[in-house]
Amino acid sequence: MNQAWILLFLPLAVAAASLLLPRRTALVPWLATASAAATLVLSLHLVGSTGTASFDWASVGGLHLRVGILLDRLSTGMMVVVTGVGVLVHVFSLAYMRDDAAKARYFTCLQLFMFSMTGIVLASDFIMTFIFWELVGLSSYLLIGHWFEKTSAADAAKKAFLCNRVGDFGFLTGILLLWSITGTLAFSSMDVPTSVSASLVTASLLCIFCGAIGKSAQLPLHVWLPDAMEGPTPVSALIHAATMVAAGVYMLFRLQLSLGAEVFGGLAGDVIAWTGGLTALAAALMAVQQDDIKRVLAYSTLSQLGYMVMAVGLAAGEAGMFHLFTHAWFKALLFLGAGAVIHACHHEQDIWKLGGLMRRMPVTGATFLAGCAALIAVPFTSGFFSKELILDAARGHQPVLFWIAVAVAVLTPFYMTRLVIVAFFGGSRSDAASHAREVGPLMAVPLLVLAVPALIAGNRIAHGFAPAVPERAGEFHLNSLFWISVAALVAGSGAAILLYRGKSRDPLSIPLLRERFYIDRFYDRFIVRHLQDSAAAIVHFLDEWIINGLLVDGCSRAAASFGGLLRRMQSGHLQGHAFAFGLGVLLVIYFTVFF
């Protein structure tokens, strides 16, 4: 277990050491990258290990708080994902952030994030989970707002932080409810007594699910994830494709293992499944009309997260976790590929200003195609096997959700084929695209490495590293579900090819989808603006008239007035003192005689 503790605290130690080094030193990026590589080696060494280790932290009444580590297949497999993607993002960032003046702060925040995410994965109870859950929110806020000089980046960081705080309020409430039901917060000893009402259990599960809604960006708290693309592109690959947004799915499956899948068979499971299904469909529709290359991938992430959440709600958490495992590799590949494109095209992100990149950037283009093939579920790629398991789970439990999932399976190849045709084929549509050149080895090597698991992570060769492997994972069956998947792929990709091949502008114009169902605009106009106006007025009144006016200034003025009165009484004049003495004697005699 000593290696597990080192795995947890090594990134924190490196982050702390980085703060002590000079700002402009070149040592911090390499030190952080070496730390990420070391955590990957430790994670691979711990695969297959089991055990627990903990120590007492505090006791409050009947609540005993412990900090502990839980090693099992789920946690060790998830650590391979976190550290594997993490080290490749660090290597990619060495080149991508080379000229950034604040790269030392960037790599320090990356290490803080790695520490936070490791804590969530290895946590043995909900208390430790919640602590590191909040640390992930903090570190993601710092990374999203890395370029805080840009108003859009600063606003995106605040938006992500606030959306997660809304979900975390329900998350904490659910944790306390679950503790009142089970008497413990340790994952290994949770048990719901038969005497507890089903409605109370449902309430606790739905409150805990609020945390997943925020962290895994489900409707209606999904709005922060696309805006978070304002951060550096490697951050998008690390936080918003592979690890942070997957924390909600991981937490729900950990809870499902602790309480039993049957607990998710009632209302709570239905709410979770339908939230995931509707998120998957809505996000896929939004992606159809996005022109920013990173935003297309962001809405794709939302859609795939909806798949995972839906699987957990259908009590098929193994299928959801298996899709999380495969999705981590190909989505990290796609985001880093987008980063390579943006870097080579002088930070141009509009796909309609790109074009012809396959000829000028063959390595980036080929690896991007590999990630795209896995995402759209080309047969025998990793995404095909994991997505088919979710479709199978939906078909057996909720036919309506199954057809929603099929609709998403049509939309996904449509918008990804659209992106590839417009950005990588045809002619160049701008000077930036016409002068693009292939990226250097520090960027190309992570792309080539990620292309391998993007294609084979769904096969049996990679099952030993997966956090959860369903019984049918990696199996090929020529059944009706296979033909439905292939038909969805052909329909989506074929429609995109017919519609976008040779086009220099988008022939589709659907304002409802381009404006993302006007959800963001509704929040800005009717919630954010009114909350800012009303809340700011209330806070200003309390601050100006109650705190400053009554408490601070009022007390100071009262003290000054009382001091001024005493000062006048202590004038030092003999006549005044004699008069006061005589007046005092007369008052004493008066009160003595008459009262």
MARTORNU-372106 format. One record per atom (N, C-alpha, C): x, y, z. Coordinates in pm, whole numbers, plus 50000, padded with zeros to 5 digits. Each point is the difference from the previous one (the first is absolute). Last residue first. Layout:
<sites>
XYZ...
</sites>
This chain:
<sites>
463855591354770499854986549944500584989250090500025048350105498704997749935499814985849945504075015050239498845004850075498704995549937504184989649787499964993550132498735003850075500965019849581499554986249983499914992850136501625044750001498644999549946499494985749992504515007950124499075003750108498554998849953503334992849677500034989250100499015003050112500635033349674499274988649946499964988450099502595038350110498585003250002499164988449949504684996049970499574999450140498505002850011501995004449574499934986050041499524998650143500845042949828498794994449938499834985450041503945021750138498855005350071498694994349946504004988649775499994994150133498775004650079500805018949577499554986149987499924993150136501745044049986498585000049967499444985849991504625005150060499305003950123498495000149976502794991949632500014988550090499255003150128500545034849691499124989749947499934987950091503005035150099498625004250019499034989249953504664993749929499624998350141498555003850024502104979649534499685013050063499494997750141501184964749667501125005150079499735013550066497244967249708500555012349941501235005250075496704957549957501355000950057500725012149941495654990849855499884999850146501365001350068499734997049529499475012950045499905000650151501274959449798501065009949986499545013750047496914964649982500934998550113501115010449994497054998949638499305004350121500914998950121501614983949590499945014550000499305005450124500104953449933501335005050036500035015250002496114979449852500154997650144501365005150049499185002049538499125009450072500154998450151502334969849719500565013549989499165010250077498434955749971501205000650084500625013949997496394992349717499564999650140501185001050094500874996549539499465013250034499535000550145501554958849836501125009550008499505013950036496814966349930500754997650123501165009850015497515002049601499175003550115500754998350131502044986549587499985014750019499205004050122500104953349922501365005450000499995015150027495694978249999500974992950084501365007050004496345018449738499544997550136501104994150088500985011749536499265010950063499674997650146502314966249737500785012350015499255010650080497734958949944501354997050047500805012850022495545005849843500004991650120501424998250054499245026349603499185005450108500034991750128502624989149593500095014550019499295004850126500014953349871501375004650022500065014850036495854979649891500534994350123501395005350032498065013349592499265005650113500564994750133501764981949603500445013950018499295006550118498714956649876501324999850062500505014250024495954995549769499854995450139501345000350072499995010249541499325010650076499864996250148501804968049701500945010950022499365011350081497294964149870500944995850104501005011050029496945007849651499334999250129500964996350112501785002649556499395012750039499404999350140501904960649817501035010150022499395013150047497104965749879500674996850124501085010250031497795003949594499115003650111500644996750135502424988149611499845014650007499125004050118500674953549920501245006750036499795014950018496194975449862500534995050127501235008050041497555008649594498964998850102500514994750134502825008649596499025010850009499104999150123503444966849902500615013350007498975010950026498554955049935500745001550126500555014150015497954989449593499025000650108500685001950134502714992849626499435013549998498965001750109501904957549941500995009450054499445014150004497314967449799500124997450144500985009850063498374993049523499865012750075500104998050151500834966949646498645000150055499755012250088504014997849747500004990050107498695000050079501395025049590499915007350127499804990750119500224981649568501195008550007500035007850131496214973949903501144991750035501275008350013496065021849873499724993650128501184991650046500015021249565500315008750114499804993450135501254981049516498954996950096500285008150127501824991349479499885011350092498794997650089503554974849597498944999250100500005012650085503284992949665498705000649931498824999150096505185019650063499064990250052498675001149927504675011549756499205005750109498944989950038503034989949663500845010050065499265007450110499714947849737499355012550042501005009350068500624953149830500245010749905499375013250037498024960150253501124998149909500085011449899496514993250345501125009250024501174998249904495734973949998499625013850030501195009550000500374952049930499175005749895499765014950020502314976550336500805000449878499215006549886497794992250410500985010850013500845001349873496894964450029499315012949989500975011650008501724956650067499585002249862499305013249980501224986050438501175004049920499615002949856496544984750290500565012650045501155004749915498004957849902499045010849980500605013650040502524960650078499915003049857499075011749974500374984150445501275005449954499925004349854496304977750187500125013450057501285006749952499344955349880499075008749927500075014350052502494967250226500585002749869499105009349919498384985450416501185008650019500625003849866496484968849996499495013250038501155009850015501084955449924499525006349878499395013750027501484974250368501145003449914499535007449876496764982350285500615011850059501205004549917497744959649892499245012049959500625012750053503484961049955498584999650033499335013049958504794974650023499335004849879498494999050021504255006050356498844991749966499305006349880504835002450329499355004049876498884990249967502925018550468499474989149918499305005649876501985026050369500944995449899499504988849911497535005550454500935010149950500984993949901496244980350272500034999749853501005009849941499344996150481500204986449950500184999849848501455044950256498794991749993500304986449936503365033350269499854993149871498744991650004502945043750262498864990750006499824994049861503785027650087499435000150136498824990650016504204992049650498735007150009499454999450142504034978049820500205013350056498695007550021500304955949802500694999150128500185013350069498144994049553499064998050111500674999450136501765004749527500075011150095499124997950122500244968549633501405002650033500155010850107495804986649792500394992550119501445002850042497325038549736500294986049978500514993350127499025047449945498784992150018500224985149982503455033349935499654999350142498724992150025502435012149569499964986350053499544999050144500385042049729499514989849908499784986550066501715037450239498755004949940499404989449909504294993550200498854996150083498685005149945503755012249736499974985450021498854995950092501075046049905499274993549890499884985050021502585028850289498574999350032499214993149890504655007649933499804990750112498514998350030501275031649675500224986449952499784989750109499745045650117498914996549908500144985749951503455018350273498774997050075498834996249910504005013249775500134987250070498784996950087500435042349765499624988749915500054986750075501365041650204498564999549980499594987549922504545007650086499395000850132498485000149992502735000849597499864986950066499355000650138498715039049646501244993350036499774987250079496425019649627500555003750130501254991750029498215015149499499884989450100500695004150130498085039049694501034989749987499824989850113497235044449718500114990350110501094989849968498195038649734501384999750047500204990150115495715007449797500894997549886501464999250041496565011050317499924986149959500984996849887499695044650150500474991750111500014985249961498165032249706501464999849997500564991050109495154987849818500635011650065501514998749988496964966549839499085011449997500575012350069501644951149724500205008950115499105012249986498434953449771501045010149990500095008550124498274947950010499705011749918501185009549995499524969750437499984997249857499625012849924500314998450485501174992649953500044997549850496445024750251501285004450054501204993449932495364989649878500215014549989501425003850039498654954450038499945004449860500365014749987499674981650437501164994749928500015005049856496265011150275501235006550048501214995649917495894978749911499955014149960501295007150039499364957150162500374999649858499985014149941498524995950438501434997749994500494998949855495365005650093500745012350030501514997750000497184962549895499665011349914500875012150033500234959750259500784999749875499685011649907497464999450402501445000650028500844998849873495174995149996500485013850003501505000950020497784957750016499925005649864500625014049997499624977950413500964992449919499975004349853496825017650300501325005750029501084993149917495734982149972500025013249935501335007150024499274959750225500224997549857500045013349925498895001550453501424996749985500344997349853495515006750105500735012650019501494997749981497324962649997499905007249873500595014050010499954973650393500784993249897499965007649868497315013950358501395004250016500904993249897495574986350011500065013949954501425005350012499104956050163499995001049852500085014349949501734976550458499195011749962500015001549848502024960750207499315006350112499025010949958502944973049703499404990450091499195006150112502405026149673498984992049930499314990450096503685025850156498795008249982498894992049933504214979450051499385002150131498725008049988502584994149612499414987350040499295001350135502475036549837498794998049921499284987250040504165007750193499005009350054498694998949923503644974849848499574994950130498945009050062502135013349599499034989349976499484994050130503475032450007498705006149971498934989349977504494986250067499425005650123498645006249976502434981349630499684989750098499325005950124501525029749657498934991349951499594989950106503705029450068498715006150023498844991549954504524986249916499654999350143498615005650026500784979149520500745009850078499504999550144497994973049664501254994650051500925010550060496085019049691500134986350052501464996250029498425050350043500324991449885500244985950053498475042450247499724985750014500144992349870500895047550129498784997449923499684985149992503915014650238498855007450054498724996749925504144981749852499584994050126498765007050055501945017749611499444986849971499514993250128502315041050038498655001949946499334986549971504515000350133499125003650111498575001849956503144992149664499914988250086499095002750119501025035749711499064990749938499834987350084503265030550132498675005750025498934991149939504454989149915499634996750138498625005750036501735010349573499784985650011499574996150142501175045549914498774996149932499694985350015504075017250173498865005050075498694995649936503844989449763499994992650127498815004350084500745022949584499564986149984499944992150131499935050849823500244994350133499584985349999499685025649602501055007550066500374994450136496484981149729501225000149919501165006450075495714999550199500474986349989501294999249919497425040750064501034997050100500544985849990496445028449749501234995349939501094995850097496355031850209499934992949872501374995949948497585040650335501074990249989499934993449862496835031250193501195007349961501224990849992495714985350141499755005549867501125009049953499914980350439500264989749900499785005249859501665027150440498804998949917500274990049888503355014950318499174989050048498744997949919505435022950019498735000549928499184987750039504665012550136498865001450091498685002749927504114989649760500105013050068498725003250077501074957849771499245010149924499915013350073502194961450189500585001249866499335010949918498344990050437501385004850010500615002449862495724980650026499945014150043501415005950007499664954249905499465008049890500015014850036501174969650335501055000649899499565008549881496844991650335501035009150047501145001449901496644968549917499495013649978501015010350045501054956050092500065002349855499485013849964499574986250441501405003349972500215002049851495734986650129500285013350052501455004149975498634956449875499345010149918500305014150050501644963350252500665000849869499385010949914497924990050405501265007050025500785001649871496194974349974499655014050012501215008550036500424952749959499765006349869499585014550013500994975450402501134999949907499685007249870496634995150338501125008150050501125000849898496174971649933499805014149963501195008650043499774954050127500335001649858499925014749957498824990350448501384995749975500385002149854495545007650132500865010450055501464996949969496844967749896499985010849901500845011850049499484964950296500794995249887500035010649889497305007950374501415001550033500904995149887495334994549950500345014250004501465002350030498344955950016500035004849862500375014849994499404980950424501204994449937500135004749855496095010950256501165008650023501284994849939494854992349985501024993749918501285008250010495515010550177500644989650081500984991849917497665040349861499384987449958500574988150076501765043650067498605000350040499244987549964504465004949855499974998450146498565000050049500665008549544500324986150033499974997550150499455044149842498834992049969500244985350036503605029650032499055002150108498754991849978503194999549656500524993450121499025001250116498985022549592499984985449982500404992950129500505046449989498604996150014499814985149982504195017949916499754999350144498554996450027501205008249559500524987050045499864998450151498685041349810499154989449949500474986350049502595038450102498725000350071499134988249958503955006049760500264995050134498724999750083499775019949580500134985649987500284993550135499965046149976498634994850000499994985049975504195020749986499435001850133498574994650007502325001049586500474989250086499425001150141499035034449702499414987749947500404988350088501975040750096498624999350048499284987749944504425010149858499994995350139498584998950055500665017149562500434986150004499974994450142496715038049805501284999750071500404985450020495805010749809501085002349904501385000150064494614977950082501125007450056501135000849898495564976349975500095013649945501125008350061498984953550123499785000149856500265013849939500004989450478501284998549930499875001249849496155000050290500745012650006501294999249920497444960850047499335009649912500735013449999501524967250298500304996049862499345009549901499085006050458501375004049968500374996349857495764986350165500075014649987501405004549960499324953750090499305004449880500135015049979501854980750392500684994749883499365005149871497935010450410501245007549982500744995549876496184976250124499655013049944501235008949982500624957650204499534998549863499675013349934501274998950463501114996849911499564999049855496675006750322500885011849994501174997549907497174964050088499375009649909500815013049992501484966350302500054995149863499435010149902499755009450464501395000249955500084995949852495814997150210500405014049986501425001049945498384957050101499295005749884500425014549976501664977750386500604994949877499365005849876498095010750416501335006149987500684995449872495814980750123499895013649947501365006349978500584949550055498755007450016500055013649934503694967050038498934994649917498695007650007504515003150230499795009149888498844995449911501474974350370499595012850058499695010049889501804956649906498555000250017499505013150059504694988649937499345005649882498505000950018503565004150409499354989849920499225006249886502995021350338498624997850045499314988649928504595012249898499904999550146498604996350047501045006349533500674988050052499824998750151498355038649795499224988549957500624986950048502335040250074498844999150087499134988049964503605009349722500524995950130498864998550100498945017849585500224985649991500594994650129499315046449968498724993049997500194984949993503855027449975499405000550133498684992550004502155004949582500774991250089499384999450139498225030549694499654986449961500714990050090501115044950059498624997750040499554985949967504285015149860499954997550144498584997250048501555012649548499684986050025499864997050149501335042549838498594998149967499574985550020504605010850077499115007350090498534997249971503274977249710500084997650144498935007450080500664999549496500414987050052499814998250149498855039749722499784988649912500234986850071500615044950188498654999649946499764988949898504265008350244498915001950094498654996549937504094995349739500184993750132498745000650084500145020849568500224985649985500064993150135499685046949987498754994049953500144984949988503825024550100499114999550116498674993749962503125008749659500354988250080499164998650126499325039349730499454987649944500474987550074499465048250248500924993749905499484986449955496105031150158501304996650056500914994249894495455010449915500825012049998501374997550060496284968649987500964998849891500865012549986496204994650299501314996750057501064997849893495345007149903500725012550025501394997450056497074962949927500455006149874500785012950021498274979050399501024992249930500415005949865496485016950310501365004250028501034993149911495144991550004500405011949925501455004050024496974963350183500994996749898500695012249942496324990250344501245006650039501134997349900495244982250028500125013149934501295007450034500474956349837498925009950003499455001250142504984983949983498734995149948498975011450003505144994050128499365009349905498764994149934503164983550360499964993449869499145007549899500505017750441501364996249960500034993649861495735013450189500935011149988501344995949943496794966750080499455009249900500945011949979500954969250344500384995049868499465009049889498755010050440501445002049984500494995449865495554991650116500205014249970501485003249983498564957250151500045001549854500185014549959499274989550451501374996649961500175001549849495715005850162500855011050046501474997449964496904966149911499815011249907500835012150042500004961950280500664997049873499885011649901497765003050417501445000750018500744997449869495304995650003500385014050019501515001350015498174956749979499925006749870500455014550011499634975350396501134995349922500045006849864496315008650269501205006350058501244995749924495884980449881500035014149959501225007250055499024954750119500575001149866500105014549955500254985450524499035001949894500695002049866501934970550416500055013649947499045001149882500974958850238499015008450067499955014249945503164965549864498674997849941498955009050063505275014549963499114991450078498624998749934504795009149758498725006750026499104990650079505575005949954498894990649986498735007350038505875005249939498685005949985498954989249981505044997850051499094995350106498615006149991503865009549704500064985550020498994994850100500685047349889499414992749888499924985050028499745039250375501004991749935499354991649892497845029650321500285006049869501084992349926495914989850407501405000349960500125007049866495784991350214500855001050118501485000249969495754998149713500894988450014500865000350126496765035349900499354987449966500884988050035501515045150053498914997750095499304986749975503375013649699500594996750131498924997450104498665015249579500464986249991500654995650131498675044949959498834991150004500424985449998503375032049945499505000050138498764991250014501785005649569500964992750083499514999350145497515026149693499834985649979500954991750084500475046950003498754996250065499754985049988503645017949768500264999550144498764996150077499505006249536500894988750027500264998550149497595037649837499194987950007500834987850032502385039049939499115002150115499084987950017502855002649623500654994950121499185002550125498655016549565499874985650011500564994650129500555045549920498564997250008499784985050015504355015149923499605002550139498504997250018501934997149567500374988650084499605002150145499325035249698499134988749963500304987850085502815037750052498685002050058499044988649965504424999749818500064999150146498605001050061500525006349534500254986050037499964998450151499685043549837498804992549964500154985350040503715029050045498975002750102498734992049974503394997149678500464994050125498985002150112499245021149587499814985449988500424993050128500755046549962498574997050016499744985049994504385014849917499655002450140498544996850026501494997749557500594989250080499665001750148498625033649696499264987649975500554988550083502195042250008498735000350072499234986949983505385004649986498864999949907498704999450081503984997250233499955013449942498885001249898501204959050222498965008150064499975014349949501874951749878500175012849931498945009850051499824959350206501455002449994500305013249930495704976050142500285014450000501485003149993498564955050007499135006249899500295014949988502274976750337500484996249867499155006149890498855006550461501295006349973500484997049858496054979150150499785014549992501315007149964500214954450095499445002349865499705014849979501494986650425501094999049902499485002049858496815000350354500955011050012501064999549891496914964350030499345012349957500925012050005501574959650172499934999249855499315012449944500054995450461501335003749951500074999149848496094985550218500105014650003501375004849950499344954050039499025004949902500085015249991502354977450335500745000649874499095004449885497994995550421501135009250014500745001549868496524968250029499505013749992501135010150011501014953750047499545003049864499595014649989501074983250423501205002649920499635003449856496454988150271500605012150054501245003749919497604959649911499435011949939500615012950054502924954049981498715003950054499565013249939504104978349884499324988350056498655003450059503445021149585499285002350126499254987650045502725008349585500464991050105499225001250130498995027549614500044986249953500344990450113500035047250077498644995249973500014985149966504185021350056499294998650127498584995049982502615010549621500464987550063499294997750131499255040549783499314989249931500424986450056502165038750169498575000250033499274988349937504595006449895499834996350141498524999050036501045016349577500324985750007499854994950143499545046449928498864992749948500234984950008503515028150119498945001050100498764992449954503505003749695500334990650108498985000550112499525030749649499814986449948500294989750109500955044850094498564997250009499674986249943504425014849958499694998350143498534996650020501475011149570500394986450036499794997450149499015043649842499184990249929500344985850044502645036250151498724999350071499094989549937503995008049780500294994050131498724998750083499895022349579499984985449988500334993150132499225048449830499584994450129499984984749997501185026649616500755006450109499684993950136499944975449509499095006350095500785005550118501584973549610500205014550000499085007450095499864951649958501425003650007500205015050013496024968149979500115011450091501435005450008498934962649714498875009049980500135012850084503214964050039500135007549874498895010449987499994973350382501375005149995500225008249873495954975450078500035013850049501405005949998499224954149887499465008849896500125014750042501164967950321500985000249891499555009449888496994993250355501185007350046501045001149889496244973649919499635014249998501185008550047500464953850028500035004149859499625014849985499764980250429501405001349959500105004449854495634992350182500695011250063501435001749952497244962949871499665012249926500805011850056500644961050234500394997949860499715012249915498624998750455501435002549987500474998149856495414992250097500365013550045501475002949974498334956349905499435010149910500495013950038501184964850279500724998549874499495010449899497764996650410501275007250013500854998649875495934976150034499765014349976501285008050012500164954250102499775002049857499775014749967500454987950451501284998749931499845001749849496085001550272500895011350027501324998849926496774964649956499445012749954500985011450019501044956350162500115001049853499515013549950501645003350484499304988849939500105001949849501475026250496500534994349877499154988149958499755046150337499384987349964500544995749864501255036150440500184996049861499364986449980499265044050382500464986749964500074997849851498735032350469500605001949868500614986749961495785014250355501254993049972500465003549859496195013550423500575003749871501374993449985495204992450289501454998150005500575002349861495275010750300500625000349868501514999350016496675003550359500084986449946500654999249864501235041350271498854992050040500164985749952503565021849803499005009850042498734992350033505654993049881498764993750045499085010950053504714993449647499245007250102498764992150035503784980749754500215014349979499305008050110502114946649909498995008950057500395014549977501534961049655500345004850135498935009950044501094956549606499375012550042500535004050137499954961449550500845005950104499405013450036499024950349688499615013050054501025004450103499524963149536500295003050140499525013850039501764970549525498815002350082500445003050143502064997149442500175000250146498675002750069500745000149515499744986950059500154999550149502595037649765498894993349932499854985950055503535032350115498934997050095498814993049935503855015449752500474990150097498904995750094499205034549689500134987249930500454989050096499855043550171498644995349969500044986449930504085022550087499404994850123498614994349974502135021549642500714987550033499424993750126498355042149879499554989749906500674986750029501385037550245498674995350045499434989649905504095020649884500184991450117498654994750050500025031649651500504987149953500184990350115498775044050103498894993149933500444986449950503325027550187499074995450103498834992449938503035020849711500624988350063499104994350109498655039949799499874988949906500624987350056500455039850248498614995650000499804988149907504225020450005499764993450129498574994650007501215025849628500624986849993499814992350130498375044949974499314991249906500574985949995502255032250287498654996250044499284991149899504425020949929499984987250070498594995250031501815041949795499494989949908499854986550066499655052250218500854988349980499344990249905498325043250179500434998749861500924988049976498185011550440498904999849903500464996649859502594981250440499825013049930498964998749888499414966450409501005002449895499785013649935497114980550332501215005350062501085003049898495764980049889499745013550048501245006550060500014954749858500015009249885499775014350043499684964250313501395003349967500085010049886495764983650119500525008550106501455004149971497984969549706499345013049987500535009750106501474955750023500615006849885499385013749981498174972550332501355003950038500685007649887495784981549915499895011250093501385004950040499714961349728499675012449927499885012150091500874957850213501115004749917499625012449921497024973350292500595012550048501175005149916497354958849898499075010750036500725013250023502474960349912499235003649881499085011950029502294980750359500915007849916499285004949875497644970950276500135013250064500955008949921499524955949854498765007349977500065013950064503544969750070500035005449864498755008049968500304977050411500865011949999500075006349862497754958450106499195012250000500855012750000
</sites>
